[in-house]
Amino acid sequence: MLIAMPIKSSRSATRISRVQARRVLLAVQGLIGPAPPEPGTEGILAALRRMHSLQIDTISVVARSPYLVLWSRLGDYEPSLLDALLDRQAIFEYWSHAACFLSIEDYPFYRRMMIERQAGSDWRKDWAQANRPLIDGVLQRVRDCGPVRSVDFERTDGRKSGSWWDWKGEKIALEMLLTRGDLMVAGRRNFQRLYDLRERILPEWDDCQAPPAEIARRELLLRAVRALGLARPEWVKTYLQDIRPLSLAETRRGLAALADEARIDRVEVEGGTTPAYVHPDNFAMIEQQAGDLQTQSTTFLSPFDPVVWDRRRTLDLFGFDYKIECYTPAARRRYGYFTLPILHGDALVGRLDAKARRKEGIFEVKALHLEPGVAVSETLVAGLRDALARMAAWHKTPEVVVRQSDPAHLREALALGRGSGGPARRGLP
């Protein structure tokens, strides 16, 4: 493994091995170290701030993604606390990597992006011009009646609801008004958005509080670099892929300017041909990960976890070629509909295809696949057993049933009975 060595730079540039890079990512993201005891809303907020953004997805085979991402970091916590943070406007929803929960402290930067979008040109402008009466009617209904859901509007075109591209006009209007910033998400009921006027949710806000566009973009770049531990420009661009307008070329220029101002530092990552960047807050973690540490923790990650949502970065840092197969026809699936990457120590060692059957009290492991070359060690088996028991307990499905494993003999080693559980421990020994 390469140990950190100083090289010429404006400050203290460093060569980083892949092992260090992925350990720093895991440490910054809150996946190395002990989980907080009895995490409450402050623990959830702290985890979200470390990640910067918490992607929203509605698939709930195991658990909806934002709740699962938090479980991977916090252990046994109450998911309704995340909803409570949205209800009290400690967090808000907007486009960042994708649709995400974000800390309300970051609202000024995203508000500037909303204003920038209004001034730009995309399909929403053309659609808005063609559907002005519909949009005005939706906005007036929210103004008169208070928070609304999309389902509160009847479909008037006679078609059945289909995929996102077949939304009814009122749903498109709500989403356009949300993207533009006229509406915000006041809360969620059964995970459905409640849309309300921005001035009712943030009555003290004035657009003069939004920083200039250049400052907003630079601050968001800084947050992405910090959340990634260390980052190449293309990683940062993907982390903020729905911040518009923000191209890869603009990302490169912005990061280089921040490095020239000594707000971030240039580093070299093993195997890379272009500079990477590290936030000063993360240099201590790089030094901590420079030794030959052996992490022993095991957990499961959402397909939309910030650690793995950039599939190219995941392949580069972890050697893990991952694809979520829920969008793949069933006959062509290799691992399962909604497989969760398995994190063991600082490596992604396999995939879990599971389903929480809450009515029956069963956590069903349809299949568990280890990556080629991963040995079935006692440490790995113990870690998998503990992680399965903790996840089952969190779902209140005390019986764990393992249907299939690869390799096949792992299935018997993972047998867990009703009521089994384990300490919610995670991190370095």
C-alpha positions as CSV (number, residue, x, y, z in Angstrom):
1,M,0.0,0.0,0.0
2,L,1.2,3.5,-0.8
3,I,1.8,5.6,2.3
4,A,1.1,9.4,2.3
5,M,4.1,11.3,0.8
6,P,4.4,15.0,0.3
7,I,4.8,16.3,-3.2
8,K,5.1,19.8,-4.7
9,S,1.9,21.8,-4.6
10,S,0.6,25.1,-3.4
11,R,0.1,23.7,0.1
12,S,0.5,20.1,1.2
13,A,-0.5,17.8,-1.7
14,T,-0.3,14.1,-1.0
15,R,-0.2,10.8,-2.8
16,I,-3.1,8.6,-1.7
17,S,-3.5,4.9,-2.2
18,R,-6.9,3.5,-3.3
19,V,-7.2,1.8,0.1
20,Q,-6.7,5.2,1.9
21,A,-9.1,6.9,-0.5
22,R,-11.9,4.4,0.1
23,R,-11.3,4.4,3.9
24,V,-11.4,8.2,4.0
25,L,-14.7,8.1,2.0
26,L,-16.2,5.6,4.5
27,A,-14.9,7.5,7.5
28,V,-16.3,10.9,6.3
29,Q,-19.6,9.2,5.4
30,G,-20.0,7.9,8.9
31,L,-19.4,4.2,8.1
32,I,-16.3,3.7,10.2
33,G,-16.5,4.3,13.9
34,P,-19.2,3.4,16.5
35,A,-22.8,4.2,15.8
36,P,-24.3,6.8,18.1
37,P,-26.3,5.4,21.0
38,E,-30.0,5.8,20.6
39,P,-29.7,8.2,17.7
40,G,-32.4,10.9,17.7
41,T,-33.1,13.8,15.4
42,E,-29.7,15.4,16.1
43,G,-27.9,12.2,15.1
44,I,-29.9,12.1,11.9
45,L,-29.1,15.7,11.1
46,A,-25.4,15.1,11.8
47,A,-25.4,12.1,9.4
48,L,-27.1,14.1,6.7
49,R,-24.7,17.0,7.0
50,R,-21.8,14.6,6.7
51,M,-23.2,13.2,3.5
52,H,-24.5,16.7,2.4
53,S,-27.4,15.1,0.5
54,L,-29.7,12.1,1.2
55,Q,-31.2,10.7,-2.0
56,I,-34.9,10.0,-2.1
57,D,-36.3,6.9,-3.8
58,T,-39.7,5.3,-3.4
59,I,-38.8,1.6,-3.8
60,S,-39.5,-0.2,-0.5
61,V,-38.6,-3.8,-0.9
62,V,-36.3,-3.7,2.1
63,A,-36.8,-0.1,3.2
64,R,-37.1,3.2,1.3
65,S,-33.6,4.3,0.4
66,P,-33.2,7.4,2.7
67,Y,-34.2,5.4,5.7
68,L,-31.9,2.5,4.8
69,V,-29.0,4.9,4.2
70,L,-29.4,6.2,7.7
71,W,-29.7,2.7,9.2
72,S,-26.3,1.8,7.7
73,R,-24.8,4.7,9.7
74,L,-27.0,4.9,12.8
75,G,-28.1,1.4,13.4
76,D,-31.5,0.9,15.2
77,Y,-33.2,4.3,14.9
78,E,-36.8,5.5,14.5
79,P,-37.5,6.3,10.8
80,S,-40.3,8.7,11.6
81,L,-37.7,11.1,13.0
82,L,-36.6,11.9,9.5
83,D,-40.2,12.7,8.6
84,A,-40.4,14.9,11.7
85,L,-37.3,16.9,10.5
86,L,-39.0,17.6,7.3
87,D,-42.3,18.6,9.0
88,R,-40.4,21.2,11.2
89,Q,-38.3,22.5,8.2
90,A,-35.0,21.4,9.6
91,I,-34.4,19.8,6.2
92,F,-35.9,20.4,2.8
93,E,-36.2,18.6,-0.5
94,Y,-34.5,19.7,-3.8
95,W,-32.4,18.5,-6.7
96,S,-28.8,17.8,-5.9
97,H,-27.4,14.4,-6.8
98,A,-31.0,13.6,-7.6
99,A,-34.1,14.4,-5.6
100,C,-32.6,14.7,-2.1
101,F,-33.2,15.7,1.5
102,L,-30.9,18.5,2.4
103,S,-30.0,20.5,5.5
104,I,-31.9,23.8,5.7
105,E,-28.6,25.6,6.3
106,D,-27.8,24.9,2.6
107,Y,-31.1,26.4,1.4
108,P,-29.6,29.8,0.4
109,F,-27.2,28.0,-2.1
110,Y,-30.0,25.9,-3.6
111,R,-32.3,28.9,-3.7
112,R,-29.8,30.6,-6.0
113,M,-29.8,27.5,-8.2
114,M,-33.6,27.8,-8.4
115,I,-33.4,31.4,-9.5
116,E,-30.8,30.4,-12.1
117,R,-33.1,27.7,-13.4
118,Q,-35.9,30.2,-13.8
119,A,-33.6,32.3,-16.0
120,G,-32.4,29.4,-18.0
121,S,-34.0,27.6,-20.9
122,D,-35.3,24.0,-20.7
123,W,-38.4,22.0,-21.4
124,R,-40.1,23.4,-18.3
125,K,-40.2,26.9,-19.9
126,D,-41.8,25.6,-23.1
127,W,-44.3,23.5,-21.1
128,A,-45.0,26.4,-18.8
129,Q,-45.8,28.8,-21.6
130,A,-48.2,26.3,-23.2
131,N,-49.9,25.5,-19.9
132,R,-50.1,28.8,-18.0
133,P,-53.8,28.5,-17.0
134,L,-53.2,25.0,-15.5
135,I,-50.1,26.2,-13.5
136,D,-51.9,29.3,-12.3
137,G,-54.9,27.1,-11.2
138,V,-52.6,24.7,-9.3
139,L,-50.8,27.5,-7.5
140,Q,-54.1,29.2,-6.6
141,R,-55.5,26.0,-5.2
142,V,-52.4,25.6,-2.9
143,R,-52.7,29.3,-1.9
144,D,-56.4,28.9,-1.1
145,C,-56.5,25.4,0.4
146,G,-53.1,24.8,1.9
147,P,-50.8,21.8,1.4
148,V,-51.8,19.4,-1.4
149,R,-50.7,16.1,-2.7
150,S,-50.6,15.1,-6.4
151,V,-53.4,12.5,-5.7
152,D,-55.6,15.4,-4.6
153,F,-56.0,16.3,-8.2
154,E,-58.2,14.2,-10.4
155,R,-56.8,13.1,-13.8
156,T,-58.8,14.9,-16.5
157,D,-57.3,13.3,-19.7
158,G,-59.0,9.9,-19.3
159,R,-55.7,7.9,-19.1
160,K,-54.6,5.7,-16.3
161,S,-51.6,6.8,-14.3
162,G,-48.4,5.4,-15.7
163,S,-44.7,6.0,-15.4
164,W,-43.2,9.4,-14.6
165,W,-43.3,10.5,-18.3
166,D,-47.1,9.9,-18.2
167,W,-47.8,12.2,-15.3
168,K,-51.0,14.2,-15.3
169,G,-50.7,17.9,-16.0
170,E,-51.2,18.9,-12.3
171,K,-48.4,16.7,-11.2
172,I,-46.1,18.2,-13.8
173,A,-47.2,21.7,-12.6
174,L,-46.5,20.8,-9.0
175,E,-43.0,19.5,-9.8
176,M,-42.2,22.5,-12.0
177,L,-43.3,24.9,-9.3
178,L,-41.1,22.9,-6.8
179,T,-38.1,23.0,-9.1
180,R,-38.6,26.7,-9.7
181,G,-38.9,27.3,-5.9
182,D,-42.5,28.7,-5.8
183,L,-43.5,25.6,-3.8
184,M,-41.6,23.5,-1.2
185,V,-42.3,20.1,0.3
186,A,-44.1,20.8,3.6
187,G,-43.9,17.1,4.7
188,R,-44.8,13.6,3.5
189,R,-47.8,11.4,4.2
190,N,-47.3,7.7,3.3
191,F,-44.2,9.0,1.6
192,Q,-46.3,11.2,-0.8
193,R,-45.2,14.8,-1.0
194,L,-47.2,17.6,0.5
195,Y,-46.6,20.8,-1.5
196,D,-47.1,24.2,0.0
197,L,-46.1,27.8,-0.8
198,R,-42.5,28.7,0.0
199,E,-43.6,31.8,1.9
200,R,-45.6,29.7,4.3
201,I,-42.8,27.2,4.9
202,L,-40.0,29.8,5.2
203,P,-41.9,33.0,6.1
204,E,-38.7,34.9,7.0
205,W,-36.9,34.2,3.7
206,D,-36.0,36.9,1.3
207,D,-34.2,36.3,-2.0
208,C,-31.7,39.0,-1.1
209,Q,-30.3,36.3,1.3
210,A,-29.3,34.1,-1.6
211,P,-25.7,34.5,-2.5
212,P,-24.5,35.3,-6.0
213,A,-24.5,32.3,-8.4
214,E,-20.7,31.9,-8.4
215,I,-20.4,31.8,-4.7
216,A,-23.3,29.3,-4.4
217,R,-21.7,27.0,-6.9
218,R,-18.3,27.2,-5.1
219,E,-19.9,26.5,-1.7
220,L,-21.7,23.4,-3.1
221,L,-18.4,22.2,-4.7
222,L,-16.7,22.5,-1.3
223,R,-19.5,20.5,0.4
224,A,-19.2,17.7,-2.2
225,V,-15.4,17.5,-1.8
226,R,-15.8,17.3,2.0
227,A,-18.6,14.6,1.7
228,L,-16.4,12.5,-0.6
229,G,-13.4,12.5,1.6
230,L,-11.3,13.3,-1.4
231,A,-12.5,13.7,-4.9
232,R,-11.7,13.9,-8.6
233,P,-13.7,16.5,-10.6
234,E,-15.8,13.8,-12.3
235,W,-16.8,12.4,-8.8
236,V,-17.8,15.9,-7.7
237,K,-19.8,16.5,-10.8
238,T,-21.7,13.2,-10.3
239,Y,-22.2,14.0,-6.6
240,L,-24.0,17.3,-7.7
241,Q,-25.3,15.9,-11.0
242,D,-28.6,17.8,-10.8
243,I,-27.1,21.2,-9.9
244,R,-27.7,23.1,-13.1
245,P,-26.0,24.8,-14.8
246,L,-22.8,23.0,-13.6
247,S,-20.9,21.1,-16.3
248,L,-17.8,19.0,-15.8
249,A,-15.7,21.8,-17.3
250,E,-17.1,24.3,-14.9
251,T,-16.5,21.8,-12.0
252,R,-12.9,21.4,-13.0
253,R,-12.4,25.2,-13.2
254,G,-14.2,25.8,-9.9
255,L,-12.1,23.1,-8.0
256,A,-8.9,24.5,-9.5
257,A,-9.8,28.0,-8.4
258,L,-10.6,26.8,-4.9
259,A,-7.3,25.0,-4.7
260,D,-5.4,28.1,-5.9
261,E,-7.1,30.0,-3.1
262,A,-6.0,27.2,-0.6
263,R,-9.6,26.4,0.3
264,I,-9.0,22.8,-0.8
265,D,-5.7,20.9,-1.5
266,R,-4.6,19.0,-4.6
267,V,-3.8,15.3,-4.0
268,E,-2.8,12.4,-6.3
269,V,-4.8,9.2,-6.0
270,E,-3.2,5.9,-7.0
271,G,-4.2,5.0,-10.6
272,G,-5.4,8.5,-11.4
273,T,-4.0,10.7,-14.2
274,T,-5.7,13.9,-13.1
275,P,-5.5,15.8,-9.8
276,A,-8.0,15.1,-7.0
277,Y,-8.9,17.4,-4.2
278,V,-9.3,17.1,-0.5
279,H,-11.0,19.4,2.0
280,P,-8.8,20.5,4.9
281,D,-11.2,19.0,7.4
282,N,-10.4,15.6,6.0
283,F,-6.6,15.6,6.1
284,A,-6.6,14.2,9.6
285,M,-8.7,11.2,8.4
286,I,-6.2,10.6,5.6
287,E,-3.4,10.3,8.2
288,Q,-5.5,8.0,10.3
289,Q,-6.1,5.7,7.4
290,A,-2.4,5.6,6.3
291,G,-1.5,2.6,8.4
292,D,-2.4,-1.1,7.8
293,L,-5.7,-1.0,9.7
294,Q,-8.0,-4.0,9.5
295,T,-11.7,-3.0,9.7
296,Q,-14.1,-5.7,10.8
297,S,-17.5,-4.2,10.5
298,T,-20.3,-5.4,8.2
299,T,-23.4,-3.6,7.0
300,F,-25.7,-3.3,4.0
301,L,-25.9,-0.3,1.7
302,S,-28.8,1.1,-0.2
303,P,-28.3,1.1,-4.0
304,F,-28.7,4.9,-3.7
305,D,-26.2,5.3,-0.8
306,P,-23.7,8.1,-1.5
307,V,-20.9,5.6,-1.2
308,V,-22.1,3.6,-4.2
309,W,-24.5,5.9,-6.2
310,D,-21.6,6.8,-8.6
311,R,-21.0,3.4,-10.2
312,R,-17.8,4.4,-11.9
313,R,-16.3,5.7,-8.6
314,T,-17.4,2.5,-6.9
315,L,-15.6,0.4,-9.5
316,D,-12.5,2.6,-9.4
317,L,-12.2,2.6,-5.6
318,F,-13.6,-0.7,-4.6
319,G,-13.3,-2.9,-7.7
320,F,-17.0,-3.5,-7.3
321,D,-19.0,-3.5,-10.6
322,Y,-22.5,-2.8,-9.4
323,K,-25.8,-2.4,-11.2
324,I,-29.3,-2.2,-9.7
325,E,-31.4,-4.6,-11.6
326,C,-34.9,-3.4,-10.8
327,Y,-35.0,-1.8,-14.2
328,T,-33.7,-5.0,-15.9
329,P,-36.2,-7.5,-17.3
330,A,-36.6,-10.4,-14.8
331,A,-35.2,-13.0,-17.2
332,R,-31.9,-11.0,-17.5
333,R,-31.3,-10.4,-13.8
334,R,-28.2,-11.9,-12.4
335,Y,-28.5,-11.1,-8.7
336,G,-32.0,-9.9,-8.0
337,Y,-34.5,-7.1,-8.2
338,F,-33.1,-4.8,-5.5
339,T,-29.7,-6.0,-4.3
340,L,-27.9,-4.2,-1.5
341,P,-24.1,-4.0,-1.6
342,I,-22.5,-5.7,1.4
343,L,-19.8,-3.6,3.1
344,H,-17.3,-5.6,5.2
345,G,-14.5,-3.6,6.6
346,D,-13.3,-1.3,3.8
347,A,-14.4,-3.7,1.0
348,L,-17.6,-4.3,-0.9
349,V,-17.7,-8.1,-0.7
350,G,-21.1,-9.1,-2.1
351,R,-24.8,-8.4,-2.7
352,L,-27.9,-9.1,-0.7
353,D,-31.3,-9.7,-2.3
354,A,-33.7,-9.4,0.6
355,K,-37.3,-8.6,1.4
356,A,-38.8,-7.6,4.7
357,R,-42.1,-9.5,5.2
358,R,-43.4,-7.4,8.1
359,K,-46.8,-9.1,8.4
360,E,-45.3,-12.5,8.8
361,G,-42.4,-11.3,11.0
362,I,-39.8,-12.6,8.5
363,F,-36.8,-11.1,7.0
364,E,-36.3,-13.1,3.9
365,V,-32.9,-13.4,2.3
366,K,-33.8,-14.5,-1.2
367,A,-30.1,-14.8,-2.1
368,L,-26.7,-13.6,-0.9
369,H,-23.9,-13.5,-3.4
370,L,-20.3,-13.1,-2.4
371,E,-17.9,-11.5,-5.0
372,P,-15.5,-13.9,-6.7
373,G,-12.4,-14.5,-4.6
374,V,-14.0,-13.5,-1.3
375,A,-13.2,-16.1,1.3
376,V,-15.9,-17.4,3.7
377,S,-14.0,-16.6,6.9
378,E,-15.3,-16.8,10.5
379,T,-15.0,-13.0,10.7
380,L,-17.1,-12.5,7.6
381,V,-19.8,-15.0,8.6
382,A,-20.0,-13.4,12.1
383,G,-20.3,-10.0,10.5
384,L,-23.0,-11.1,8.1
385,R,-25.0,-12.8,10.9
386,D,-24.8,-9.7,13.1
387,A,-25.8,-7.4,10.2
388,L,-28.7,-9.6,9.2
389,A,-29.9,-9.8,12.8
390,R,-29.7,-6.0,13.3
391,M,-31.5,-5.3,10.1
392,A,-34.2,-7.8,10.9
393,A,-34.6,-6.3,14.4
394,W,-34.9,-2.8,12.9
395,H,-37.7,-4.0,10.7
396,K,-39.4,-5.9,13.6
397,T,-39.1,-9.1,11.6
398,P,-37.3,-11.3,14.1
399,E,-37.1,-14.4,12.0
400,V,-34.3,-14.4,9.3
401,V,-34.7,-17.0,6.5
402,V,-31.9,-17.5,4.1
403,R,-33.1,-19.1,0.9
404,Q,-30.0,-19.2,-1.3
405,S,-26.3,-18.2,-1.1
406,D,-23.3,-18.2,-3.4
407,P,-21.2,-20.1,-2.3
408,A,-23.9,-22.6,-1.3
409,H,-22.4,-23.6,2.0
410,L,-22.7,-20.0,3.3
411,R,-26.4,-20.5,3.7
412,E,-26.1,-22.9,6.6
413,A,-23.4,-20.8,8.3
414,L,-25.8,-17.9,8.3
415,A,-28.8,-19.7,9.9
416,L,-30.4,-17.4,12.4
417,G,-33.4,-18.1,14.5
418,R,-36.3,-16.2,15.8
419,G,-35.4,-13.6,18.3
420,S,-31.7,-13.6,17.4
421,G,-29.9,-10.3,17.6
422,G,-26.6,-8.8,18.1
423,P,-24.9,-5.7,19.3
424,A,-25.2,-2.7,17.1
425,R,-21.5,-2.2,16.7
426,R,-19.6,-1.1,13.7
427,G,-16.1,0.2,13.1
428,L,-12.5,-0.3,13.7
429,P,-11.5,-3.0,16.3
